[in-house]
Amino acid sequence: MTVASYSMVLCGSSDDHRYRGRIEKVKFGVPINEAFAHDIPATLLMLLLKVNKDGPAKKDIWRAPGNQAQVRKLSQVMQHGRLVNIENFTVYTAASVIKKFLSKLPGGIFGRDNEETLFNSASTGMDIEKQRQVFYRIFGSLPVASQHLLVLLFGTFRVVADSSDGHSTAMNPNAIAISVAPSLFHTCIHDGRTARVEDLQRFKLASNIVCSIICSFGDTKLFPRECYEYYARYTGRTLRIDENRMFTFHNPSNRRARGEEFSALAAKCAGAYSLAALHLAEETSPEPSLAPSTSKPPRGNGVGRTGSLKQHALTQTTDHPKRSVSIATKEPYPTDLRTSVSCDF
């Protein structure tokens, strides 16, 4: 399935009409305001949603690199704004492209000054609640598109971390933080050939900050409610508040069950009556009634040319493989759909 199809299915809200009919170019290595002219580019958004969906079951996701040739190919396609079938790329390649995009943002997604503020709050032994307040204030000062990207990222990190034990992926919050911290905090990356002690200390602080945000995801004082709603809407989850005033996200399992129930009932109706026979009878019979020629149906069961199923008397046919041949001979009159099968959805 192409990215355009994904965007129409997953991003089909009223404010996402810009994703339909065209693909925006993803600009690597430009400032965040230029990279996100409106919001997250469609292709980058689809990669995030792919990792959010398939990443929790993959071992070493965010740590193991994707195929480098595929990473370069996908990056070039995104920069030219061409349609791409993301199913042709692994989830590791998708995660690597996301990290590549983040690492090429000048100054990082937070900015140099904001990174310094976060490092100071973590190094001084500030209380965890105060650190969350600092992050909340910095987060609110970022552009809306950056806020959307960050909430999708950390929400995905949290989903992967929560599934690490069940799927044996070895990607707990600390492992994820070590893998993605250099892509989010650029000042912890040494610019020389050898790493200095200060660089190692800053890398450790950056990892602790990312780990703390992952573990605190869902806290009402970490991200605004609007951002949590954005994450829930785009990932297809339901948003709830537990007794501890924490936002929780759940897969809408009842929606899938509802779809399966509908499909079963539709198959039941299709097995009882043949629409193909209905159309065949309409084409071959000169009379408006579909009743057998040997018996005259009741007056109120004639078939109108308007095509309303509520007024049609459908003839019993034997073209369905599961239908008994004896059914057509048992009832000389056509059966009314309203009285024969109950389709209460």
N, C-alpha and C positions, 0 to 999 in steps of 0.2 A: 504494500500500500504506500502511496506517495505521501509526502509531507502535506501536500494540499488536502488530501483526503483526511489525514489525521487532524488537521487544523479545523476542518469543517465539522468533524465529529466531536472532538474534544474541546474545541474552542469556539463553540457555536453560540455564545451568548450575544446579546444585542450590541455590545460594544466591541465586538471582535470582527466586524465586517471587513476590516482592512486586511485580514489574513486570507480572504477568499479571492480566488482568481489570480493571485500573483504571490510571489515569494520575495521577501525583502532580502537584500544582501546583508550578510554578517561581516562586519568590518573588524578585522583583527589589528591590534596595535594602535588604536586611536583612543582619544579620551572617551570617558563613559557617556558624556552628553552627546557626542557624535555617534557613538556606537549604538545608542538607544535613542533614536530620534523620536520615536513614539512610545514604544514599549519593547519587551523582549522580542527580537526577530523570530519569525515563525520557525525556522529550521533549528535554531538554538533551543527554542521552547520545546520542540518535539524531542530533541535529544535528552533534555532534562526529564521529560515525562517517560521516555523509554527507560532511563536508568531508574526512575522512581518505581516503575512497574516491574521490570525484570531484574534490577540490581540486587534486591534483598536475597535472592536465592543463589547468587554467584559468589564463589569464593574469591577472596582478595580483591573485590571490586573497589575501585578508587586507589588501589595500591598497585595491582598488576597492570602494566601498560598494554594498550591495544597494539594491533599491527601497525607499524610505523608507515608503511606504504598506504594502508587504508586511512590512517589519520591524515596524511598529506592530501590524499584524494578527496576525502570528505571536506577538509578545510577549504580546498580550492573550489569545490562545488558550492559551498556555502558563501564564499566571497563573491562568486559570480551570480548568485541568486537563482541558480537552476534547480529544477525539480529533482528530487532524489528519493529513492526508495530506501528508507532507513532500516527496513528489514534485512537489507543486504549487508549491514554492518553489525558487528557484535556489540554487546553492551559495554565491553571494555574499550572498544574504539570510541564509542559515544562519550564515555567518561573521560577518556584522554583528550578528546577535542574540547570538552568543557573546561578541563584544567588548562589546556593550551590557551583558550580564549581569556581565561582569568589571569593567567601569568603574563599575557601581553598587554594588559590594560596599563597605561602609564600611571604610575603611582598606586596601582592596586584599586580594588573596588571601594575600599574605605577611604583612601587618601593618606598621605604621609602624616599629616597632623593628627588625624583621627587614630591612626595606628599608634602614634606616640602616646596619645591619651589613654588608649586601652592598655598599652604596656605599663604605663605608670600605675593605673588602677590595679593591675594584677601583681606588680612587683612590690607594692607597698603593703601588701597584706590586707587590702580593703575587704570589708564584709561582702559576702556574696550578693546580698540584696542591693548594696550600693553599687557593686559592679554591674548588676543588671540595669540599674537606673542609668549608669553611665552609657552602657551599650544602647539602651532605649533612646536616650537623647541623641547619640551619634546616629543611630539608625534613622531617626525621624528627620535628621538634617540632610539625608541623602535623597537623590532624585527618586521619583516613584518607581521608575523602571529598575533602579538598583535595589530598591526595597523588594520588589517582586522577585528579582533574581535571587536575592539572599534568602527569602523565606522559602522558595522552592528548593534551594540548595540545602539549607539546614533541615528542612522537612524530609528531604530525601536521605540525608545523613542519618536522621533519627530512625527512619524506617529500616534502613540497612542495619543500624546498630541493634534495633529491637529484634531483628531476625537472625542475628549472628549465632545465637545459641541453637535455635531450632534448625537452621540450615547448615550449621558448622562452617560458616564462612570466615571465621577468625577476624571479623571486622567489627570490633567493639568500638565505643566512642573514642577511646584513646588511639586505637590503630587508625581510625579514619582521620582523626585530627593530625596525626603525624604525616599522613599521606597528602592532605590537602592544605595544610597550613602555609607552605611556601607559595601556593597559588593565590591565597587570599591576602597574606601579609607580605608585601614585597620588601619591607625594610629588614626582614629577618634573613634575607638572602644575601650572602656575601658577594661583593662585586669584584673581589680579587681572585687570585689563583688558589690561595690557601684560606681556609676558614679561621677566623679569629675567635677568641674566647667570647667576646661580646656577641658575635653572630650566633654562637651556640646557645648563649643565654636567651637571646631574643627568639630564637627558634623554639626553645622550650616554653617561653612565655606565650608565644603564638599558639603552640599546640595546646597549652592549658586553656587558653581563651576559647579556642574552637571546641575543645572537649566540653567545657562548661556550657557553651551555648547549645551544643547538641543535647546534653543531658537535661537542660532547662527548657527545651523546645515545648511549647504549649503553655508556658507560664504567661499569665496575663500582663506581667510587667516586663516582658522581654520583647515581644512584637505587638504592634497594635492589632486590635480585633479585625480591622479591615484586611490586614495582610494574612491573618489566619484564614479568613473567609476566602481570600483569593487562592490560597494554597488548597483548601478543601474543594473549591469549585473546579479548579483545573486538574486536580488529581482524581476527581470523582469520588471523594470521601464525604461522609457526613460529619459535621462539627458539633460537638457536645461539650458541656462543662460539667466536670465531676464535683464531688463534695469538697475537694480541696481548691476549688476555683481554678482548675487547670483545664485548658482546652484539650480535648481528646479527639482523635480522628478514627473513623471506623469505615470499613468497606460496606457498601449498601448491599448486603447479602440478600435481603428480601426482594430487591429489584431483580436479581437474577432468577430467584425462585418464581417471581411473578412472570417473567418472560418464558420460563420453561412450562409453567402452568398454561399460559396462553397458547404455546405451541402444541401442547398435548390436546387441548380442546379443539384447536383448529384442525389437527390431524383427525380427530374423532369425527368432526363434521364433514371433513373431506372424504372420510371412509364410508360415510352413510349415504352421501349423495354425490352424483357425478355431474359437475358443471359442464364437462365436455359433452355429455349426453344432452344436457339442456340446450346448449348452443346448436348441436346437431339437429335436435327436434325443431328448433326455431327456424333453421334453414330449410329443412325438408318438408315441414308441414305447411300446407296453404292456410290452415285455420289458425286462429290465435290461441287455441287451446292445446295443451300438451297431453291431454288425457288419451288413453288408448281408444282406438276407433270402435272397439266392441262395446264399450261402456260409456255412458255419458256422465261426466262428473257433476257434482252439485253446482248449483247456479253461482254461488259466490266464489268458486275456486278457479275461474277462468284466468288465463294469463294475459295481462295487459301488455301492450307494446312499449310501455314506459320502462320495463326492465326491473320493477321493484320485486325483490325477493320475498317481501312480506305478502305479496298477492300471488306468487307463482305456486302452482301445484306441480312439484317436481316428480317426474316419472321415475320409477325404480328401474335401474339398469343393472346389467351383469358384467360391465366392463372393468370393475374393480377386482383385483386379484383376491381380496379378502371377503368379497361379497358372495353370499350363497346364491346359486341360480334359482332356488325355489322361492326366493323373496318376491320375484316379479309375478309369480303365479298365485301367490297367497292373497294378494290384495288386488281386486279388479280396479280399484280407484286409486288415484295418486294420493300420496301422503302429504299433508301440510307440514311444512318445516317448523311451524310454530308449535305444533302439538306433538312432534315426533322426537326431537332432540332438544335437550335443555343446554343452552350455552350461556350460563350465568358466569360472567367474568368478574 
